[in-house]
Amino acid sequence: MSKTPDPKSTGASGDKSNKEEAAIKIPSKDSKKKDDKKDEDLSEEDLALKQQLELYVERVQDADPGLQKVALESMRQEIRTSTSSMTSVPKPLKFLRPHYGTLKGYYEKMPDSDLKILLADVLSVLALTMSAEGERESLKYRLLGSQGEIGSWGHEYVRNLAGEIAQEYGKRQSEEASIDDLMELVQQIVAFHMKHNAEPEAVDLLMEVEDLDLLVEHVDGTNYKRTCSYLTSSAKYLPGPDDMLVLDIAYTIYMKFEEYPSALVTALYLDNMQYVKQVFTSCGDLLRKKQFCYILARHGQTFELDEEMCAEDEEREGLQEIINNAKLSEGYLTLARDIEVMEAKTPEDIYKPHLLDGRASAGASVDSARQNLASTFVNAFVNAGFGQDKLMTVPSEASSGGASTSWLFKNKEHGKASAAASLGMILLWDVDSGLAQIDKYFHSTDTHVIAGALLGVGIVNCGIKNECDPALALLAEYIDKEDASIRIGAIMGLGLAYAGSQNEQIRSKLTPILGDSKVSLDVLAFTAISLGLVFVGSCNEEIAQAIIFALMERSESELGEPFARLLPLGLGLLYLGKQESVEATAEVSKTFNEKIRKHCDMTLQSCAYAGTGNVLKVQHFLGQCAQHFEKGETFQGPAVLGIAMVAMAEELGLEMAIRSLEHLLQYGEQNIRRAVPLALALLCISNPKVNVMDTLSRLSHDSDSEVAMAAIISLGLIGAGTNNARIAGMLRNLSSYYYKEANLLFCVRIAQGLVHLGKGLLTLSPYHSEHFLLSPTALAGLVTLLHACLDMKAIILGKYHYVLYFLTLAMQPRMLLTLDENLKPLSVPVRVGQAVDVVGQAGRPKTITGFQTHSTPVLLAAGDRAELATEKYIPLSPILEGFVILKENPDYTDDQ
């Protein structure tokens, strides 16, 4: 029967937080009155128990060892068998509280014997509710007592001990005392927690005592997944190098239980190619290896398979083809056909001028080069990867020149470069057909058209690797041409085609340009950026040296130019996400001309800590933004972007960063306010959060046109590829609001194109695999564009609008495409819903909520997760995103 706790007794029915308060109150009151009052309120049973326990306490102090032993045994029995509800202290502990001091005093006087050890055990449990804060008496008596089964005293006791061990460990570390006795206890506690489904508590304790290796021997087949999910998700909140250590353990556990896809994802997070290799060599199943290849391809990882990883030549070629992303275009078009959006769209379909009132559309009929340039981009973004559109790929029946060339010439000079390059975007990922169609522009006499064709070649090859390197073969000869625009086209094309590949040939071709003092600043900037993209996150010393020398050689007047600020970005990309590795270069940058010194420092720090969630860095950037200067300082722009780059790693930091950016809007100078919308765009890329949407909508009408332009582009970025109706409506209204202002209208058009990116099938988010992995090349592309947007007028609204094509690096289909064992698309029912964070929860909670059932291929929005709705197949990857291979479930039986 359940005993009702006594309402008037102090601390009895109070929960655990009253512990200390109660501990102080009891002894201080006049105990006689207190006991009388207490006794009246007790039920007979409780009274009997109380008297019984008091008798035991007296007996323990008896001279006869026999009596002592019986008393201790009985007391122990009472404490162990008593059950407690969540809110009350167990009865025996409650009644023994007044005697804690007595027993403690007696213990000190006792001679060493077995009985003394038994008493120590009892005191250890009593200390649970009685010991003063910070005394760690429970642990003290536990170590003095019998080292018996720890769990028999109950969970609460074990948890309390774990907490005390953590404190004691810290103290002993500082005193450099021995910790062996503690570690024995830790072994017991961890074993207990792992048996009782309390994996997070075991992990926490081991983190406190810095001995996570113990975990590997205690996990088993039933709890390793939960343990690893807790390890990987806590890694984001740990300071380095602990985070890497924790993921290392997770990798080891995954490998131990042959959970290879998860091990591979963890290895990619650690950026450890040895581990990736190990996954391939440990797994013998070819089909699973194909799945690994799809994961590597999605991450944009350049990876060469060797004999060890796959012995058969033919099989190896097949696997390498998947890693090279050769199948991406085919899969994307399968999705498009299934959703029935193959029909090409025109810019008019996106602008929807008929929905606006008269005045705006009247102005739109003027065929200005600026409007045509905007339409070129919109057309490229909307039809990206579909291989057909209504402006560039129209068959040339109309005249010998053909319609596509006629659209090309509706653009002025540098506009033609973007128009020619847009063909590359339309044929995205389809290398063979793309190169064939772009080829005609190479025979043009117009330098801008050739420049665009070169860039188009780079765009088509973006993210696709090819054995015969067509991009390098085509672009290499144009790098050293006289004309600056042709050089930029070739250099940027190489940067897009080989991003992340660390290709040595490109280094040897591009580094000399950095050392050439006659080269114009814009060519120099694009060279630095392209080298930064190709060697992203590689910490390559030679390139870093070359960019540093280029920065030191330029005159002070040149360093004030907008393009000079892209050189430090090229340098920063070399260290993307590599944390401390940037320190040496950052020190060197402090010797630069003061015009660029702070700017360079901010850019380097923000790149090095991008995606790490490092709180100290965010504070550092906020501190930089808090300073007010008479004349606008350029370095605050990269600092604001830095906040977003560092904080985008996990949800909590992201929400806090959004709030901090709101403050910067209110108190910051203009140069900070111009960067805030771009930072918000990076935090919510392809994930339109309502509060951010409202902020950007407000800023899009700002009196400062630079802020308004940044906000409009940012609206496009947060809605990129989502077809979000609310943003589309906002942008339509803005297009009529700004119908007289060419620059702002241009930004509105670009944003409209972005919202309908790939007709809503693409995303720009650099995160994938359930927001766990960050693709460095995708982030590099976004950051490059955002840095260019810090000075809209000079770059995007000037003649360098083709920097918008850096977004190609981040474009990925937001799909789930299931394949059968022959890698042919296979339609199965899946449930798609909002992902729920179930890390560390008890039982088997649902991982998605509010789901709908569709048959694959399906689109996944930001924050969505899919799970199979059939038992018939087993997915080879635990994360259902991108290409997933299914194999038939041998145990499946049809119910019908």
C-alpha positions, 0 to 999 in steps of 0.5 A: 500500500502506498503511504501518504507523506506527512504534510506537516513534517519539514522536508518530508513531502518537499521535493529534493530541492528542499534538501539543504533547507531541511537539513539545516532546519531539523537539528536547530529546532527544539526537538522535544516539542517537535517530536511530540507534534510529529508523532501525533500526525503519523499513522500507526504504521509510520510510528511503528517504523519510526520507533523501530528505526530509533531502536536500531540506532540505539542498538548499533551503538550497543557494546555487543557486536552481535546486536550491532550486526543484526541492527545494521542488517535490519536498518539496511534492509529497511532502507533498501526495500522502501520505495519512494515516490518522485516527490518525497524522501523514502520513509526510513531516510526521513526518520533516520535524519535526526540521527545522522549526526549521532551515527556519524559521531559513533562511526568515527569512534568505532574500531575497524571491523566488518561492522564499521564497513556496513555502517559506512554503507548506511551512512553513505545512503543517509548522506544522500539527503543529509550531507551539507552542500559541497561536503561529498559525504556520500562519496566519502563513506562509499569509498570507506564502505564495502564495495558491493553492488551499487545499484541495490541502493537505487537510481537516485543514490547512483546519480548523486554519487556520480555528481559527487565524483565529478566534483571530487575528480576536479579537486583531485586533479588540481591537487594532483592526487591519485584517482584510482579508487574513484575510477573503480567506482566510475566503472561500476556506475557506468556499467549500472547506467548502461544496463538501465538505459541511462546512456546519457548519464554514463556519457556525462560522467565519463566526460567529467572524469575525462575517460570516454574510452571506457564507454567502448567496452560497456556499449552493446548492440541494444544501446550503441545507437542511443549512446552514439546519437547522444555523443554526436549531438553533444559534440556541438556544445563542447569546446575543442578539442573535446568535441573531436575526441567525443566524435572519435569515440562515436566513430569507434563504437559505430565501427565496432557494431558495423554501423558503417554509414553512420561511421562514415558520416562521423568520419566526414565530420571529423574530416579524417580521410584515414577513417573514411578509408577504413570504412571502405576497407572494413565493409565487404558488401558492394551494395553498401559501398555504393551507398557510401559513395552517394554519401561522399558525393553529396558531401562534395568530397573528392575521394580516390578509391584504390585497390584496397578499398575495392579490388575489382576494377570494374566495380571500382570504376562504378563506385568512383563514378558515383563519387564523381557525381556523374549520376546527379543530373539523371537523378534530378531529372527523374525527380523533376519528371515525377513531380511534373515540372519539366515544362520550362518557365519564362521570367514572366511566369515568375514576375507575374506582372498581371497580378500587379496594378497598372503603373508598374507593368507599364514601366516594365515593357521598356526593353532595358539592358538592365531588365534583360540582365535580371531576366537572364539570371532569373531564367538561369536560376529557375531552370537550373539543371533542367537542360531546357528553357525559353531564352537560351536553349531555343532551337535555331529555326527562326533565322540562321543566327537562332533565337538563343543568340538573339537573347544573348545580344539583348544584353549589353557588354558585360551582360553578355558574359552572364547571359552566355554563362547562364547556359551553363546553369541551365545545363547544370551537372549535365557535362556532355550535353552542356559542353556541346551546347556552350561550344558555339560561343567559343567561336564568337569574336566578342570577348564578353561572350567568350568570358561567359562561355568559359564561366559556363563551362565551370558552372556545368562541371560544378560538383561533378568530377570527371576522369578526363578533366574537360574543364581544365583542358578547355579553360587552361589556355585562356588564363593568361589572355590579355583581356581581363574579362576573359581571364576572370571567366576562365579563373572563376570557371576553374574555381567552380569546376574544381572547388574542394578538389585540391588540384595541384595543376590549378595551383601551379597555373593560378599562383603565378598570377598572384605574384604578377604586379601588373595584373589588375586588382579584379583579376587578382581577387578572382584568382585568390577566391578561385584558389581558396575554393579549390583548396578550401579548408586545406590550410595550404601554406604556399597559396597562403604565402602567395596571397599574403605577398599579393596583399603586401605588394599593393599600394594603399589606394588599391587596398581601399578598393572593394576588390582588395577585400576579396583577397583576404576572403580567398585566404580565409577559405583556405582555413574554412572550419579549421579553427586554430590552424589559422593562428599563424596566418592571422598573426602575419595579417596584423602586419598589413597596411592598416586599411585592410588589417582589421578587415583581414583579421575578421575575415580569417577568424570568421572563416576559420571558425565557421560552423563550429558554434564557438561561443567565444568567437561570436562574443569577439565579433559582437565586441567588434561590432559594438565599436562606433567610428566616425568614418564607416569602417569596412571590417565590421561587415565581415564581423557581422557575417562572422557571427552568422558563420560561427553560429549557424552550427546548431539551433540554439546558437542560431536563435541567439544570433538572430536576437543579437543581430536584431540589437545590432540593427537598432544600435549599429552604424550604417555599415553594420546595418548593411551586413545584418540582412546578409547575416540573417540570410546565411542563418536561415538559408533556404529555410524561411523563418517567419520572424526573419522574414518579417525583419527582412521585409521591414528592412527592404523598405529602409531609407538607406538603399544599400540596406534595402538591397541587401534585405531584398537579396536576403529575402531571396536567399532565405526562400531559395528553392522553397517557392515560398508564397509569402516571400514571392508576394512580398517581392511582387509588391516590392517590384511595383514599389521600386519600379522606378529605381533600376538598382533596387528593381534588379535586386528584387528580380534576382530575389524572385529568381532565387525563391523559385530556384530550380522550380522549387527542387533545389536548396542552398543550405550547406548542411545535409545529413539531418543538419549534421554535416556541413559541405565546405564547398557549399559554404564557401560559395555562399560566403563568397557571394555574401562578401561580394554583397557587402559592396553591392554597388561596386560588384553586383550592380557594377559589371561583376554581377556574375559573382551570383554564379558562386551560388552554384556551389551550394545548389543541391536537389532537396530530394529523397530518391530511393534506388533498387539494387541495380541503382534504378529509381524505385518508388516506395511509400515514405512518411515525411514530417517535421523532424523531432529531436529524440536524443537522450529520450527514454523508450522509442519516441517518434522521430517525426511529427505531423507527417504525410505519406508520399511515394518517392521521389519526394521533396524534403523541406528544411527541418523535414525528415523521412522514414520508410512507410513499408517493411518490405525494404531496408534502407542502406543509410540511416539518414533518408536524404538524397540517393538511398539504396534499398534492399529487400527485407528477407523477413518480409511477408505479405499480409494479404 
